[in-house]
């Protein structure tokens, strides 16, 4: 009987009351340990995550951070890091940020959504940023992990793409060759592309196991597939784990007291006088936000389904369709494009109401 390689053995991840199987070679803890080993020996570690919006870059970042500060003691690796979240625009403040870091501490610094931030930077500004990163470990007198999230493989300057660990959370055919250049394996990129396309289109993906068996996963319940380049290019499966220590990204918002729906309706009524077009706008907006087609009227659902179906088979300028349709409506009157004093006052009153509700909550706390 052939011996099973340890990497191909199953391990189990506990999620609530459920245990989910995963191949050991796909577990993210191995990558976290490698990052810590690299950082322990080199003092500076650069990481880059590439992926479209909503593909899981921030979830991946938080998972790595969480795994670092909760890493097992038996690893005997440093896990005490201060975690810092910044946006891409903050990269221009790099020297100032480094100066503000606690000396003698280990730091994990994230620049989220760093795509194209440096496109208009001068050579002098780029040199200043590159120099700041080059000697950051000397300035803070501690170990540093710097992580950047971008949307496209070449969405930042080459110096900032020259990192120790690369991750990819999404795939587009236009970016295929760039990803092959980065990850060094067309086979690995194409295998990940198939997983990503299946998971994004169907909401599930499968991992081969022992030749004749597949491990089936629903996207984000709990895993997302991610392509990784560390010592070699391979797949990993990332689940969502974060806490108050590592979960405060730039777009994180603390809990806010719900605003009563009645207050929103009052403001909408003042702004729109409850006309038919406003009701249609609200229906369309709620549908686009929540994805439930039943928020539209029966006739609107019928038209929406028909337009969605024919748009798959015809090449048509839908903006022109809208213009011609509106031009042909009877009794069409020109709509105003300016904001009335009543609308301005309605919005101001609503903002005051929000402050009042939030203020009451703060006083109770």
C-alpha positions in Angstrom: 0.0 0.0 0.0 1.5 3.4 -1.1 2.6 5.8 1.7 0.6 9.0 1.9 2.8 12.1 2.0 2.1 14.1 5.2 1.2 17.1 3.1 -1.6 15.1 1.5 -3.1 14.0 4.8 -6.3 15.6 6.1 -6.5 17.9 9.0 -9.7 19.5 10.4 -10.7 23.1 11.0 -13.4 23.8 13.6 -16.0 26.3 12.6 -18.7 26.6 15.3 -20.0 23.1 15.8 -18.7 21.8 12.5 -15.3 20.3 11.6 -14.3 21.0 8.0 -11.6 18.8 6.3 -8.6 20.4 4.6 -5.4 19.0 3.1 -2.4 19.9 5.3 -0.6 21.4 2.3 -3.5 23.9 1.9 -3.6 25.0 5.5 -2.6 28.7 5.9 -0.7 28.1 9.1 2.3 26.8 7.2 2.5 30.2 5.3 2.2 32.1 8.6 5.0 30.2 10.1 7.2 30.8 7.0 6.5 34.5 7.2 7.6 34.5 10.9 10.7 32.5 10.2 11.7 34.8 7.3 11.0 37.9 9.5 12.9 36.5 12.4 16.1 35.9 10.3 15.8 39.0 7.9 14.2 41.6 10.1 12.2 42.9 7.1 9.6 40.9 5.2 7.6 42.3 2.2 4.2 40.8 1.2 2.0 41.7 -1.7 -1.7 40.6 -2.3 -3.2 41.0 -5.7 -6.9 40.7 -6.4 -10.1 42.4 -7.5 -12.4 44.2 -5.1 -14.4 41.7 -3.0 -12.1 38.8 -3.8 -10.8 38.5 -0.2 -7.6 40.5 0.0 -8.6 42.1 3.3 -9.9 38.8 4.7 -6.5 37.2 3.8 -4.6 40.0 5.4 -6.5 39.7 8.6 -6.2 36.0 8.6 -2.4 36.2 8.4 -2.3 38.9 11.1 -4.5 36.9 13.4 -2.4 33.8 12.8 0.7 35.7 13.8 -0.4 37.0 17.1 -2.1 33.8 18.0 0.7 31.5 16.7 1.6 28.4 18.9 4.2 28.9 21.5 5.9 25.7 20.3 7.0 27.5 17.1 9.3 29.6 19.3 9.0 32.5 17.0 8.2 36.2 17.8 4.5 36.8 17.7 4.3 40.1 19.5 3.6 42.7 16.8 1.9 46.0 16.7 -0.6 46.1 13.9 -1.1 49.2 11.8 -3.6 49.7 9.0 -3.2 52.5 6.4 -4.7 53.3 3.0 -2.7 53.5 -0.2 -2.7 57.3 -0.1 -0.9 57.1 3.3 2.2 55.7 1.4 3.2 59.3 0.8 3.4 59.7 4.5 5.8 56.7 4.9 8.7 58.6 6.5 6.3 60.2 9.0 4.5 56.9 9.7 7.9 55.1 10.4 8.9 57.9 12.7 5.7 57.5 14.7 6.2 53.7 15.3 7.3 52.5 18.7 11.0 51.9 18.8 12.2 48.4 19.7 8.9 46.8 18.9 7.9 44.5 16.0 5.5 46.0 13.5 3.1 44.6 10.9 2.1 47.5 8.6 -0.6 47.2 6.0 -1.3 49.6 3.1 -4.7 48.6 1.9 -6.0 49.5 -1.6 -2.5 50.7 -2.7 -3.3 50.4 -6.4 -2.0 53.2 -8.7 -1.3 55.4 -5.6 2.2 56.2 -6.8 1.4 56.7 -10.5 1.8 60.5 -10.3 4.7 60.4 -7.8 7.9 62.1 -8.8 11.2 60.3 -8.9 12.3 62.1 -5.8 9.1 61.0 -3.9 9.6 57.4 -5.1 13.2 57.4 -4.0 12.2 58.8 -0.6 9.6 56.1 -0.1 11.9 53.3 -1.3 14.7 54.5 1.0 12.3 54.6 4.0 11.3 51.0 3.4 14.9 49.9 2.9 16.0 51.1 6.3 12.7 50.8 8.3 14.1 48.0 10.4 17.0 50.2 11.5 14.7 53.1 12.3 12.3 51.2 14.4 15.0 48.9 15.8 12.6 45.9 15.5 11.3 43.4 13.0 8.9 44.7 10.3 6.4 43.1 8.0 5.0 45.4 5.3 2.0 44.2 3.4 0.3 45.9 0.4 -3.0 45.1 -1.2 -3.5 46.0 -4.9 -6.1 45.2 -7.5 -3.9 44.4 -10.5 -0.5 42.7 -10.8 1.2 45.9 -12.1 -0.9 48.4 -10.2 2.1 49.7 -8.2 5.7 50.5 -9.0 8.2 47.6 -9.6 10.2 48.3 -6.4 7.1 47.8 -4.3 6.3 44.5 -6.1 9.7 43.1 -5.4 8.6 41.2 -2.2 9.3 38.0 -0.3 5.7 36.6 -0.4 3.1 37.0 -3.1 -0.6 36.2 -2.9 -3.3 36.3 -5.5 -7.1 36.2 -4.7 -8.6 36.6 -8.1 -7.9 36.0 -11.8 -8.6 37.7 -15.1 -7.4 36.4 -18.5 -5.8 39.8 -19.3 -3.5 39.4 -16.2 -2.5 35.8 -16.9 0.9 36.4 -18.3 1.8 38.9 -15.6 0.7 36.4 -12.9 2.9 33.7 -14.6 5.8 36.1 -14.5 5.2 36.8 -10.8 4.4 33.3 -9.6 6.8 31.5 -12.1 4.4 28.7 -13.0 1.8 28.6 -15.8 0.4 25.3 -14.5 -0.2 26.8 -11.0 -1.7 30.0 -12.4 -4.0 28.0 -14.7 -5.1 25.6 -11.9 -5.9 28.6 -9.7 -7.8 30.3 -12.5 -10.1 27.2 -12.8 -10.7 27.2 -9.1 -11.4 30.9 -9.0 -13.7 30.9 -12.0 -15.7 28.0 -10.6 -16.0 29.5 -7.1 -17.0 33.0 -8.4 -19.5 31.8 -11.0 -21.1 28.9 -9.1 -20.4 29.6 -5.4 -18.4 26.4 -4.8 -15.2 24.7 -5.8 -13.6 21.2 -5.4 -10.2 20.0 -4.4 -9.0 16.6 -5.7 -8.2 14.1 -2.9 -6.7 10.7 -3.3 -7.3 10.6 -7.0 -11.0 9.5 -7.0 -12.4 11.7 -4.3 -13.0 15.5 -4.2 -13.3 17.8 -1.2 -16.2 20.1 -1.9 -16.4 23.6 -0.5 -18.9 26.5 -0.6 -17.1 29.8 -1.2 -16.4 31.6 2.1 -18.0 28.8 4.1 -15.3 28.8 5.4 -12.6 28.9 2.7 -11.6 30.9 -0.3 -8.8 29.7 -2.7 -5.7 31.8 -2.8 -2.5 31.4 -4.9 0.7 31.8 -3.0 4.4 32.2 -3.8 6.6 31.5 -0.8 9.3 28.9 -1.2 7.3 27.6 -4.2 4.0 28.4 -5.9 1.0 26.6 -4.5 -2.6 26.9 -3.4 -3.8 27.7 0.0 -7.3 27.9 1.5 -8.1 30.9 3.6 -10.8 31.1 6.2 -12.0 34.2 8.0 -10.4 34.9 11.4 -9.9 38.2 13.0 -10.4 40.0 16.4 -10.1 43.4 17.9 -6.3 43.2 17.8 -6.0 42.7 14.0 -9.4 43.5 12.6 -9.4 47.3 12.4 -8.7 48.0 8.8 -9.2 51.5 7.4 -12.7 50.7 6.3 -13.7 49.1 9.6 -16.5 50.9 11.3 -17.5 50.4 14.9 -21.1 49.3 15.6 -23.6 52.1 15.0 -27.1 52.3 16.5 -29.6 51.5 13.7 -31.5 54.6 12.4 -35.3 53.9 12.4 -36.7 53.3 8.9 -39.4 55.9 9.7 -36.8 58.7 9.9 -35.4 57.8 6.5 -39.0 57.7 5.0 -39.8 61.1 6.5 -36.7 62.6 4.8 -37.4 60.8 1.5 -41.0 62.2 1.5 -39.7 65.7 2.0 -37.2 65.4 -0.8 -39.4 63.6 -3.3 -43.0 64.5 -2.5 -43.8 60.7 -2.8 -43.9 60.8 -6.6 -43.9 57.7 -8.7 -40.4 58.1 -10.0 -39.0 58.4 -6.5 -40.7 55.1 -5.5 -39.1 53.4 -8.6 -35.7 54.8 -7.7 -36.0 53.5 -4.1 -37.1 50.1 -5.4 -34.2 49.9 -7.8 -31.7 51.1 -5.2 -32.8 48.5 -2.6 -32.8 45.8 -5.2 -29.2 46.7 -6.2 -28.1 46.8 -2.6 -29.8 43.6 -1.3 -30.1 41.6 -4.5 -33.8 40.6 -4.0 -35.7 41.0 -7.3 -39.0 40.9 -5.4 -38.3 44.4 -4.3 -39.3 45.5 -7.8 -42.9 45.6 -9.0 -44.2 42.6 -11.1 -44.0 44.6 -14.3 -40.5 45.8 -13.5 -39.4 42.2 -12.7 -40.7 41.0 -16.0 -38.9 43.7 -17.9 -35.7 43.3 -15.9 -35.6 39.6 -16.7 -36.3 40.1 -20.4 -33.6 42.8 -20.7 -31.1 40.6 -18.8 -31.8 37.7 -21.1 -31.6 39.5 -24.4 -28.5 41.5 -23.4 -26.6 38.2 -23.3 -27.2 37.7 -27.1 -27.2 41.2 -28.6 -24.8 44.1 -28.9 -26.7 47.2 -27.9 -26.1 50.7 -26.6 -28.4 50.7 -23.6 -27.8 54.3 -22.8 -29.2 55.2 -26.2 -32.1 52.9 -25.5 -32.9 54.8 -22.3 -32.6 58.2 -24.1 -34.9 57.2 -27.0 -37.4 55.6 -24.6 -37.5 58.8 -22.5 -37.8 61.0 -25.6 -40.8 58.9 -26.7 -42.8 59.1 -23.4 -45.9 61.2 -23.6 -46.4 64.2 -21.3 -42.7 64.2 -20.5 -41.7 67.3 -18.6 -38.2 68.5 -18.0 -37.0 67.5 -14.6 -35.1 70.0 -12.4 -31.4 69.4 -11.9 -30.8 71.7 -9.0 -31.4 71.1 -5.3 -34.3 72.9 -3.7 -34.1 74.6 -0.3 -36.7 72.1 0.9 -34.3 69.2 0.0 -31.3 70.9 1.6 -33.3 71.4 4.8 -34.6 67.8 4.8 -31.1 66.4 4.5 -29.8 68.8 7.2 -32.7 67.7 9.5 -31.8 64.0 8.9 -28.2 64.6 9.7 -29.2 66.2 13.0 -31.4 63.3 13.8 -28.5 60.8 13.2 -26.3 62.9 15.6 -29.1 62.9 18.2 -29.6 59.1 18.0 -25.9 58.4 18.1 -25.4 60.9 20.9 -28.1 59.2 23.0 -26.3 55.8 22.6 -22.9 57.3 23.6 -24.4 58.8 26.8 -25.9 55.4 27.7 -22.5 53.8 27.3 
